Structures are given as structure tokens and as C-alpha cells.
């Protein structure tokens, strides 16, 4: 009989120990299998969650991209519409401006040889007649003019004073019809030339300058102006007139 340990207990047999070890091993393996199954299930859920998150992210990015593309296309459509409206507006403005330019009045001031009223020789007072003509299709309304005359050097100084003094009474507006050539104005100096001044224009070193501005309204009620300037020189037998280098313009 096997010996008993001190204290009255019994020693376990070898078979019992082996059985205990096998039982412990079986329990461990079962626990490991159970843990593996649990970990596998957890891994599946984790993978499923990660996949769902990735899918959600991809879907969100796709929706965001679609929104950005839609906004871009909408912006392009708005820009295209704005460009079309601007182009149509420009075309309308060009057509309107072209129509006005074709139909409006165009007033010009002319002087022909022999239109000077005298030879400017003292004691005569220099006077010149200018023709006012409308070469447009429609009349020039409320047409007025202001003018001036004075001695000037040649060439005409760049700072020459082209202001026109106010007349004693306001000018009377008139209508200048297209193709009518019998409308004009006579500009008369307020004084005679001195002997030296007359000698200056006779030898061509000086000039007698006549200038002014014609203002008028066209058929579209737009105001226009025509500036003019001519100078004269020469002897009593031959008075020459030329356009000044300045103040011959219009709008």
C-alpha cells in the first residue's frame, strides 16, 4: 500500500495526476477555441464596421464631389447666361448708337473764298460771313452760336484764348434743316485794325482770327457742339483764309 503523507492525507496516484492534466488541457483548449470564436466574431464585426465607415466615406466624398460639380456647372451656366445678356445688351447699345449716328444731325461751319465782307483795311472793320450747314438726315434743333475775333500770331499759340464773350442779348435758337445752305452768321470785329496790325497781316506775319462754337440738339434730344476757327491774312487785293491748327472739332 502506498505511503500516506504526514497529516493523514493520501498521495494521488499517477493515473489521477495524468487525468487531471488531461482535464486541465482539455479545459484550456476549449477555452482557447471559445476565445478564438469570440475573437473571430469580433474581427468580423470590426471589419464590417470598418467597411461601412469606408463605404460611408466614399459615398460622402462622391456626394460632395457631385455637389461641387453641380455648383460648378451652375456657376458656369450663370456666367454663360450673364455673358449672353451682356452680349445682347452690347449689341442693342451698338444698334441704337448706329441708328442715332445714321439719323442724327451733323452741323458744320464753312467759309468759301470771297466770304469776307471787306478787305480789313482801315477804316473798315473786319467782318466775315460763315455758312452753317446740316449734313445729317434729321434737323438740328435749338441751334445757337457764340463767336469771337481778334488779332493772333502765326503760328497760333497753344495757349490761345478761345473763350467767346457773352452777347448783349441771348442768341435766338433756330432749326437748321438738312440740306439747307442759306443759314449763316456774320462775325464782325468790335474795332478797326491799326496800321501796324494791317501791315502784319499784309506781310503774313500776323493773322485776324475768327472762331466760335455752334451748339444744337439732335432728333434724340442729345446736345452737340461744333467748334470752328479760321484766320485771315493778305493784302487788300488778296485776302487768304485758312483753318486754324486748333479749335476745329466736334462731338
C-alpha positions in Angstrom: 0.0 0.0 0.0 1.3 3.4 -0.8 2.5 5.6 1.9 0.4 8.4 3.2 1.7 11.8 3.7 2.1 13.4 7.0 -1.2 14.7 8.4 -3.3 11.8 7.3 -3.8 12.7 3.6 -3.3 10.3 0.8 -0.9 10.6 -2.2 -2.5 10.9 -5.6 -1.8 8.1 -7.9 0.0 8.6 -11.3 -3.2 7.9 -13.2 -5.1 10.5 -11.3 -2.4 13.1 -12.0 -2.4 12.3 -15.6 -6.2 12.5 -15.7 -6.1 15.9 -14.0 -3.6 17.2 -16.5 -5.6 15.9 -19.4 -8.7 17.6 -18.0 -6.9 20.8 -17.5 -5.5 20.6 -21.0 -9.0 19.9 -22.4 -10.4 22.9 -20.5 -7.7 25.2 -21.8 -8.2 24.0 -25.4 -11.9 24.5 -25.0 -11.4 28.0 -23.6 -9.0 28.8 -26.4 -11.4 27.6 -29.0 -14.2 29.7 -27.4 -11.9 32.7 -27.3 -10.9 32.2 -30.9 -14.5 32.0 -32.0 -15.3 35.2 -30.0 -12.3 37.0 -31.4 -13.3 35.9 -34.9 -16.8 37.2 -34.4 -15.4 40.5 -33.1 -13.0 40.7 -36.0 -15.9 40.1 -38.4 -17.9 42.9 -36.7 -14.8 45.2 -36.7 -14.2 44.5 -40.4 -17.9 45.1 -41.1 -17.7 48.4 -39.2 -14.5 49.5 -41.0 -16.1 48.5 -44.3 -19.2 50.5 -43.5 -17.1 53.5 -42.5 -15.1 53.3 -45.7 -18.3 53.0 -47.8 -19.8 56.0 -45.9 -16.7 58.0 -46.5 -16.6 57.1 -50.2 -20.3 57.9 -50.5 -19.9 61.2 -48.7 -16.9 62.1 -51.0 -19.0 61.1 -54.0 -21.9 63.3 -52.9 -19.5 66.1 -52.1 -17.9 65.8 -55.5 -21.3 65.7 -57.2 -22.3 68.8 -55.2 -19.2 70.7 -56.1 -19.6 69.6 -59.8 -23.2 70.7 -59.7 -22.3 74.1 -58.2 -19.5 74.4 -60.8 -21.9 73.7 -63.6 -24.5 76.0 -62.2 -21.9 78.8 -61.9 -20.8 78.1 -65.5 -24.5 78.3 -66.6 -25.0 81.6 -64.7 -21.8 83.0 -66.2 -22.9 81.9 -69.7 -26.3 83.5 -69.1 -24.7 86.7 -67.9 -22.3 86.8 -70.9 -25.3 86.2 -73.2 -27.2 89.1 -71.5 -24.1 91.3 -71.7 -23.6 90.5 -75.3 -27.2 91.2 -76.1 -27.0 94.4 -74.2 -23.9 95.5 -76.1 -25.4 94.5 -79.4 -28.5 96.5 -78.5 -26.4 99.5 -77.5 -24.4 99.3 -80.7 -27.5 99.0 -82.8 -29.0 102.0 -81.0 -25.8 104.0 -81.3 -25.6 103.1 -85.0 -29.2 104.2 -85.6 -28.5 107.5 -83.8 -25.3 108.1 -85.8 -27.1 107.4 -89.1 -30.1 109.6 -88.3 -28.8 112.5 -86.2 -27.9 116.0 -87.4 -24.3 116.9 -88.3 -23.7 120.7 -88.2 -20.5 122.1 -89.7 -19.3 125.6 -90.3 -17.9 126.6 -93.7 -16.3 129.6 -95.3 -15.6 130.0 -99.0 -13.3 132.4 -100.9 -14.8 135.8 -101.0 -17.0 135.5 -97.9 -15.1 138.1 -96.1 -17.2 141.2 -96.0 -14.3 143.6 -96.7 -10.6 143.8 -97.1 -9.9 144.5 -93.4 -8.1 147.7 -94.5 -8.7 150.6 -92.1 -11.0 152.3 -91.6 -13.1 149.2 -92.4 -13.9 146.9 -89.5 -13.0 143.2 -90.3 -16.2 141.1 -90.8 -16.6 137.6 -92.2 -19.7 135.6 -93.1 -19.7 131.8 -92.2 -22.2 129.2 -93.6 -23.8 126.8 -91.2 -24.8 123.5 -92.8 -26.5 120.4 -91.6 -25.3 117.3 -93.5 -27.3 114.9 -91.4 -30.7 113.4 -92.2 -32.8 115.0 -89.4 -32.9 118.7 -88.4 -30.6 120.3 -85.9 -32.8 121.9 -83.2 -32.2 124.9 -80.9 -29.1 125.9 -82.9 -27.1 128.8 -81.4 -23.7 130.1 -81.8 -21.2 132.3 -79.9 -18.1 133.7 -81.6 -15.1 135.9 -81.2 -12.5 137.8 -83.3 -9.1 139.1 -82.5 -5.5 139.5 -83.8 -3.3 136.5 -83.4 0.2 135.5 -84.0 1.3 132.9 -86.5 1.7 130.0 -85.8 -1.3 130.1 -83.4 0.0 129.9 -79.8 -1.1 126.7 -78.0 -2.5 128.8 -75.1 -4.6 131.0 -77.4 -7.8 132.1 -75.6 -10.8 130.7 -77.5 -13.4 131.9 -75.0 -16.4 133.7 -76.5 -17.8 136.8 -74.9 -21.5 136.8 -74.0 -23.6 138.8 -76.5 -25.6 141.8 -75.3 -28.8 139.6 -75.7 -29.1 135.8 -75.6 -28.8 134.2 -79.0 -32.1 133.1 -80.6 -32.3 129.4 -81.2 -33.2 128.2 -84.7 -33.7 125.0 -86.6 -31.2 124.1 -89.3 -32.8 121.6 -91.7 -30.8 119.0 -93.7 -29.5 120.3 -97.0 -30.4 123.9 -96.4 -27.5 126.1 -97.3 -28.8 129.6 -96.8 -28.2 129.7 -93.0 -25.2 131.5 -91.8 -23.7 134.1 -89.4 -21.6 137.2 -89.8 -18.9 137.8 -87.3 -17.7 141.4 -87.0 -14.8 142.7 -85.1 -15.5 145.3 -82.4 -12.7 147.6 -83.6 -10.7 148.6 -86.7 -7.2 147.3 -87.3 -4.3 149.6 -86.6 -1.9 150.5 -89.3 0.7 148.1 -87.8 -1.8 145.3 -87.5 -2.8 145.7 -91.1 0.8 145.7 -92.1 1.3 142.5 -90.1 -1.5 140.7 -92.0 -0.4 142.1 -95.3 3.1 140.6 -95.0 1.8 137.3 -93.5 3.4 137.7 -90.1 0.1 138.0 -88.2 -3.5 136.9 -88.7 -7.0 138.1 -88.0 -8.6 135.1 -86.2 -12.4 134.3 -86.2 -13.6 131.5 -84.0 -16.7 130.3 -82.3 -18.9 127.4 -81.2 -22.2 126.2 -82.6 -24.5 124.2 -80.3 -27.5 122.2 -81.3 -29.8 119.4 -80.2 -30.4 116.4 -82.5 -33.7 114.4 -83.0 -32.8 112.3 -80.0 -32.6 115.4 -77.8 -28.8 114.9 -77.4 -26.7 118.1 -77.3 -23.8 118.5 -79.7 -21.2 121.2 -80.5 -19.1 122.2 -83.4 -16.0 124.4 -82.8 -14.5 126.4 -85.7 -11.6 128.7 -86.2 -10.3 130.4 -89.3 -7.6 133.0 -89.7 -7.1 135.6 -92.5 -4.2 137.5 -93.9 -3.1 139.2 -97.1 -3.4 142.5 -98.9 -6.5 144.3 -100.0 -6.2 142.6 -103.3 -5.9 139.1 -102.0 -7.3 138.0 -98.6 -6.3 134.4 -97.8 -8.2 132.3 -95.2 -7.0 129.1 -93.7 -8.3 126.8 -90.9 -6.6 127.3 -87.6 -4.4 124.4 -86.2 -6.7 124.3 -83.2 -10.4 124.6 -82.2 -11.8 122.8 -85.2 -13.5 119.8 -83.6 -17.0 118.5 -82.7 -18.7 115.7 -80.8 
